[in-house]
Amino acid sequence: MSESPGTRRTFLKTAALLGGSAAAASQAPGVLARLGTAEADGYLAPHGDYPLAKPENVLYSVCQQCNTQCGIKVKLEDGVIAKIDGNPYSPWNMLPHVPYRTPVTQTATVDGILCPKGHTAVQTTYDPYRLVKVLKRAGKRGDGKWVTIAFDQAVGEIVEGGRLFKDVAGEEAREVEGLRRLWALRDAKVMKALAADAKKVGKKQMTLAEFKTRHRDALGHLIDPDHPDLGPKNNQFVFMWGRLKSGRGELIRRFTEAGLGSTNAHGHTTVCQGSLYFTGKAMSEQFVYDDNDGTMKWTKGAKFYWQADQQSADFILFVGASPLEGNYGPTNRGSRIAQRLADGDLKIAVVDPRASKTAAKAWKWVPIQPGGEGALALAMIRWILDHERYDARYLTNANRGAAKTDGEPTWCNATWLVKLEKGQPGAFLRASDIGLPKDKRVHKDKKTGEETAYEFDPFVVLRDGVPVAFDPYSDKTAVEGDLRVNTTVKGIPVKSAFEILVETAAGKTVAEWAALADVKPADVVELAREFTSHGKRAVADIHRGVSQHTNGFYQVFAWYTLNLLIGNYDWKGGLAKASTYDAAGGKT
């Protein structure tokens, strides 16, 4: 690039703010003029007195241009944003980041990296169409007529309600309920009792008549006394948002739930990546004693997802993900991946309908039919199973004890026996099904100390053809099972979970699975061979294109199962639970 004064001056003018609110935009020409003069006089040279490098002209904040929410360094000239750079205190924007104890006088000249979207926050801030005051509808819905009202007036009308649209034709007499009226039930104890008994009505443990008699003094606070499961009128207040990070999210939930007593605080839910979260929840469910129900059940699964440990992996297969231009931040992930690619110690492949910037840097790009990602996963699974390129040692571990013996951080249910019902997989085989005893146990409530007796019915595997009952969470006894099981135990037809996977994948040839995904069979073979050539340091990262379909849950499950075949969960270079930081700074 030419370093001529004309080029630099043009760059300064085009890179700085050109739009804005009335007050800020009016100052922008002056800011640009002074920056241009500073450049002409040589003040922008390294030895010069650059005004945007003075600590008093720098504010540290957080970018809201995407969900990564990088730290930003906002540079001001006479109170107007002239430039935005990355915050050097943030690990998202500088590697390694500046220690937090570093004085801002020392970081004024230290800039972190920031993506183009972050830089455009200047434009967002001063966009002439940005709403900076409260607008109230002044015509019929859809007319596009609005009036500006004071913030205090808006708060008053929202809280008190009333005939808020009396000047709109057809709505002169319409009464709008305010938050004060919706805040109908304010006694937390009464609310808790109503909710508990409403559940009993739903479970047929209490009649509706009994409910109404017990809570006759509170029926007026319910949305519909004949349907107590709807809850109090408080639930008619709904707070819906798009995407929030910790901090704002806690504030909103506290206001909605603890403050107004409504259960309806909802984010973007399944319109985003619900399939990804709920696959993680399903796969992390544990069969344990549940305090609420007083029984053993599948519970305590967490809504989360796994991502690649990109710092330690030898090979990453990105499916529906392009971290060099999106995903969770080009500033964070992209720079690290680019460095490892440049150093030659990372190999990546990309599955994406679009030839993305990440695909441009990949060893292999495989275009795919959107929604066919699950078929590609099953094609790879079929090839891996046919060629026995899976981690058999990992898969045979049936419980914690076996995993501990092998030095594995996790274990899975590949060898657990599944009962067949009319030829189809049903529930897991239990010890009592084949005449083996249940375990007598006692649960002690951590809060009250109260003890409750219960029974645990162990799961079953075959070991060298012999049934073995076991506890998945016991580390005292190491239990391994046979992977390929298709037999009858005590008259009950059973298969191992692994056998069910083998038969499912074998339902189509590699070529047939590939056709469903609209990919070449040769590409499937190349991907599968490479994926199984790096031990546990290979990983498929699917955040989050794989989940963005009506069949998203099953697609995500197929890809997580593919990772499971090489046992890379919780290993360096494998899959790691995606985590972040809460409002107090702790890791979640």
Summary of the structure (lengths in Angstrom):
residues: 588
radius of gyration: 30.2
end to end distance: 44.9
largest distance: 93.1
contacts: 1778
relative contact order: 0.09
helix: 37%
strand: 20%
